[in-house]
């Protein structure tokens, strides 16, 4: 595995990291290559893609039928049916107001893929609350990116506005001006 070109750089030529991936994949009941391709080292800690977390949660024997998203009036949350009791488990609500308040929207993906990012966040919260064992307690890559984006927050409103694209109120791109021959 460590010699394969199919694994990300943080596993390539790193037998100890590959062993960790194989052990984690075995604990989760998934293919080691699939696990390796959907995990990353971020600031020295492993993180899973939201897709891997959702897949692992959906395979959990603690819920029946997998995670369901509910979207209503801009609010996103996840639900699932608990296998043992038949009760509906409901996760916390996530929306753009929360994303802005937490600084997640500094991650550009919230401007280009807001629906997907809110779904990933709702799933991550649900899994963290009800199924942390299904993901071995790993954070999602998207959560780590959001945390990093929030920590890299501009120090003033002017800096925040300057970082926005023009269509969202940021400054217009500078263009090179050509000297006016009549003015010479």
C-alpha positions as CSV (number, residue, x, y, z in Angstrom):
1,X,0.0,0.0,0.0
2,X,2.8,2.4,0.9
3,X,4.4,1.9,-2.5
4,X,1.1,2.5,-4.4
5,X,0.5,5.5,-6.6
6,X,-3.2,5.2,-5.8
7,X,-2.9,6.4,-2.2
8,X,-2.5,10.1,-1.2
9,X,0.9,11.5,-0.5
10,X,0.5,11.3,3.3
11,X,0.3,7.5,2.9
12,X,2.9,7.0,0.1
13,X,6.2,5.6,1.4
14,X,4.8,5.9,4.9
15,X,4.2,2.3,6.2
16,X,3.2,3.5,9.7
17,X,0.5,5.7,8.3
18,X,-0.7,2.9,6.0
19,X,-0.9,0.5,9.0
20,X,-3.0,3.1,10.8
21,X,-5.3,3.4,7.8
22,X,-5.6,-0.4,7.5
23,X,-6.4,-0.7,11.2
24,X,-9.0,2.1,11.1
25,X,-10.6,0.7,7.9
26,X,-10.9,-2.7,9.6
27,X,-12.5,-1.1,12.6
28,X,-15.0,0.7,10.4
29,X,-15.6,-2.4,8.2
30,X,-14.5,-0.6,5.0
31,X,-11.9,-1.1,2.3
32,X,-8.4,0.2,3.3
33,X,-7.8,1.8,-0.1
34,X,-11.2,3.6,0.1
35,X,-10.4,4.7,3.6
36,X,-6.9,6.0,2.5
37,X,-8.4,7.9,-0.5
38,X,-10.9,9.6,1.8
39,X,-8.8,10.7,4.7
40,X,-6.2,13.5,5.0
41,X,-3.7,14.7,7.5
42,X,-4.7,18.2,8.5
43,X,-2.4,20.0,11.0
44,X,-1.0,16.6,12.0
45,X,-4.4,15.0,12.7
46,X,-6.4,12.6,10.5
47,X,-9.7,13.9,9.1
48,X,-12.3,12.1,7.0
49,X,-14.2,13.4,4.0
50,X,-17.8,14.0,4.9
51,X,-18.7,11.3,2.3
52,X,-16.7,8.7,4.2
53,X,-18.3,9.8,7.5
54,X,-21.8,9.6,6.0
55,X,-21.1,6.2,4.5
56,X,-19.7,4.9,7.8
57,X,-22.8,6.2,9.7
58,X,-25.2,4.7,7.2
59,X,-23.6,1.3,7.7
60,X,-24.0,1.6,11.5
61,X,-26.3,-1.1,12.9
62,X,-27.5,1.5,15.5
63,X,-29.7,3.2,12.9
64,X,-32.2,1.9,10.4
65,X,-32.3,3.1,6.8
66,X,-29.4,5.6,7.1
67,X,-29.3,9.3,7.7
68,X,-32.0,11.5,6.2
69,X,-31.6,15.2,5.6
70,X,-34.5,17.6,6.3
71,X,-34.4,21.1,4.7
72,X,-37.0,23.6,5.7
73,X,-36.9,27.4,5.3
74,X,-33.1,27.5,5.0
75,X,-32.5,25.2,8.0
76,X,-30.8,21.8,7.5
77,X,-30.7,19.0,10.0
78,X,-30.3,15.2,9.9
79,X,-32.6,12.5,11.2
80,X,-32.4,8.8,11.5
81,X,-34.4,6.0,13.1
82,X,-32.8,4.3,16.0
83,X,-32.7,0.5,15.4
84,X,-33.3,-0.5,19.0
85,X,-36.2,1.7,19.9
86,X,-37.6,3.0,16.6
87,X,-37.2,6.5,17.9
88,X,-36.3,9.4,15.6
89,X,-32.9,10.8,16.3
90,X,-32.7,14.5,15.4
91,X,-29.5,16.4,14.9
92,X,-28.8,20.1,15.4
93,X,-30.0,22.7,12.9
94,X,-27.5,24.2,10.6
95,X,-28.1,27.3,8.4
96,X,-26.3,30.1,6.7
97,X,-26.8,32.4,9.8
98,X,-24.9,29.8,11.9
99,X,-22.3,29.4,9.2
100,X,-21.7,33.2,9.1
101,X,-21.7,33.5,12.9
102,X,-19.1,30.7,13.2
103,X,-16.9,32.1,10.4
104,X,-17.4,29.0,8.2
105,X,-18.4,31.2,5.2
106,X,-14.8,32.3,4.9
107,X,-14.4,28.9,3.4
108,X,-15.2,29.8,-0.3
109,X,-17.2,26.5,-0.7
110,X,-20.0,28.2,1.2
111,X,-20.3,30.8,-1.6
112,X,-20.2,28.2,-4.4
113,X,-21.7,25.1,-2.9
114,X,-23.8,26.3,0.1
115,X,-26.4,23.5,0.0
116,X,-23.7,20.8,-0.1
117,X,-21.7,22.4,2.7
118,X,-24.7,22.8,5.0
119,X,-25.7,19.2,4.4
120,X,-22.2,18.0,5.2
121,X,-22.2,20.1,8.4
122,X,-25.6,18.9,9.5
123,X,-24.4,15.3,8.9
124,X,-21.2,15.8,10.8
125,X,-23.1,17.3,13.8
126,X,-25.6,14.4,13.8
127,X,-22.8,11.8,13.6
128,X,-20.8,13.5,16.3
129,X,-23.8,13.4,18.6
130,X,-25.2,10.0,17.9
131,X,-22.6,7.9,16.1
132,X,-19.1,9.0,17.0
133,X,-18.1,5.3,17.1
134,X,-19.0,5.0,13.5
135,X,-16.2,7.4,12.5
136,X,-13.7,6.7,15.3
137,X,-14.2,10.3,16.4
138,X,-12.5,11.7,13.3
139,X,-13.5,15.3,12.3
140,X,-14.6,15.8,8.7
141,X,-12.1,17.5,6.3
142,X,-14.8,20.2,5.8
143,X,-15.0,20.9,9.5
144,X,-11.2,21.3,9.7
145,X,-11.3,23.6,6.7
146,X,-14.1,25.6,8.3
147,X,-12.2,25.9,11.5
148,X,-9.0,27.0,9.6
149,X,-11.1,29.5,7.6
150,X,-12.6,30.9,10.8
151,X,-9.2,31.2,12.5
152,X,-7.8,33.1,9.5
153,X,-10.6,35.7,9.9
154,X,-9.8,39.2,8.8
155,X,-9.3,41.6,11.6
156,X,-11.6,44.3,10.4
157,X,-14.8,44.7,8.4
158,X,-12.8,46.5,5.7
159,X,-10.5,43.4,5.3
160,X,-13.5,41.1,5.2
161,X,-15.2,43.1,2.5
162,X,-11.9,43.3,0.6
163,X,-11.7,39.5,0.6
164,X,-15.1,39.1,-1.0
165,X,-15.6,38.5,-4.7
166,X,-17.0,41.6,-6.6
167,X,-20.4,39.9,-7.1
168,X,-20.8,39.6,-3.3
169,X,-19.8,43.3,-2.6
170,X,-16.0,43.0,-2.8
171,X,-13.8,45.4,-4.7
172,X,-13.9,45.3,-8.5
173,X,-10.9,43.8,-10.1
174,X,-8.2,46.3,-11.1
175,X,-7.7,46.7,-14.8
176,X,-4.6,48.0,-16.5
177,X,-5.2,51.4,-18.0
178,X,-3.9,52.5,-21.3
179,X,-2.6,56.0,-21.5
180,X,-4.9,58.4,-23.5
181,X,-2.9,59.6,-26.5
182,X,-5.0,62.8,-26.6
183,X,-3.9,63.7,-23.0
184,X,-0.2,63.7,-24.1
